Amino acid sequence: MGLNEKLQLFNYFETLIVDSSLANRLVNSEFLNTIMQMLNEQRNSMPVNYKIRLCSILGQLVRHSTQIDAEVVNKGLSSCLIDILKKETTAKVRKVAISALGEYLFYIATQIDDTDDESSKEWVFPDQVYDLFQKIYKSTNDEDELVKFYMVKTIENITAHSIKIGYTFATEI
């Protein structure tokens, strides 16, 4: 499969995952692992538009999912996106990666606050987020202004809906 065909396939997946039931199935399947594996293993040699599409697919999967299994935490989605934000220099990729991370962090935060549900204890907010957000905030790179904006919107969304994680943001950052 050529580069254009792969990009068309990624675009096609993005149109499909707006359906919640399909997004639920895909985010809780090997599909999530495949997308993360592609980003982790081939990121250095991958064209920028591929990285953008794959990060966007991850973000859309989480955004449109209504039921994400707690075992997704162990798959390393947050680590994958954090790694991209630490190592990627292209502003467009960083913008989409922070958006995807924000969607995932918001979902985690809402699960953590659901103290009545026994499964909420399996959800863990990644500690490396606080250091990453401080680093992004202190960045003097003008290209990162949108990344900073998306980071602030992530914090705003989380603190507006999650008492526990909102308090942690207030004391850690």
Protein Blocks (a to p, Z undefined) as FASTA:
>chain_A
ZZklmmmmmmmmmmmmmpmklmmmmmmmmklmmmmmmmmmmmmmpcfklmmmmmmmmmmm
mmmpcbdcfklmmnommmmmmmmmmmpmbfklmmmmmmmmmmmmmmmmmmmmmmmbmklm
mpccdfklmmmmmmmmmpcbfklmmmmmmmmmmmmmmmmmmmklmmmmmmmZZ
